[in-house]
Amino acid sequence: MPDLITGEAFGRLFENFEHTAWRLETRTLYTVDEEQEPFARHRRGENPGTEWFQPWLDTMRRGIDQGKRIERVRVVPDVLTDYLEFELWLCQFNVQVGEDIRYLSQDQADTLGLPGYDYWLFDSRRLGRMHFTADGVPLGTEMVEDPAEVVRHSYLRDTAWHHAIPYADYVAGRTITR
């Protein structure tokens, strides 16, 4: 297993990038401690609230207020899992603070040859490949600065971004509750 960064060291990545942070999300479930109770409330049809999510939103807002871009492409199956429905509901708050999140079908991602793993790309020069257990628990992020790998993942980013649709278009006609 490569060296992985977690916790505060991972959080600092979002304070220290200069211009852009871009993520490819490929999983249908993320088992993150602080999300467990809100996710359970969402599944029960209750309002999950967002107070637990506020630190992330504050970090994103600070970066965006400094002129930085934060973007993601979420690869999703035709039928969303309960977790992806929860994430779709949360996305409105990410977008409100200025993140640009787009959606791409799993079939398209497969056709385009996108990887089946999550990664962050910071300033098109640092790659953060994310590692998870089989049930979605984050293990940490492997930082890769090999120029060939960064360029390859930049190409994958551009491919995914070109084909993905903005959040507003993706949710048009869908009922999002909570």
Sequence and secondary structure as in RCSB ss.txt:
>XXXX:A:sequence
MPDLITGEAFGRLFENFEHTAWRLETRTLYTVDEEQEPFARHRRGENPGTEWFQPWLDTMRRGIDQGKRIERVRV
VPDVLTDYLEFELWLCQFNVQVGEDIRYLSQDQADTLGLPGYDYWLFDSRRLGRMHFTADGVPLGTEMVEDPAEV
VRHSYLRDTAWHHAIPYADYVAGRTITR
>XXXX:A:secstr
    B HHHHHHHHHH SSEEEEEE  S    GGGHHHHHHHHTTS   SGGGHHHHHHHHHHHHTT EEEEEEE
E SS  HHHHHHHHHHHHHHHHT EEEEEEHHHHHHHT  SS EEEETTTEEEEEEE TTS EEEEEEE  HHHH
HHHHHHHHHHHHH EEHHHHHTT     
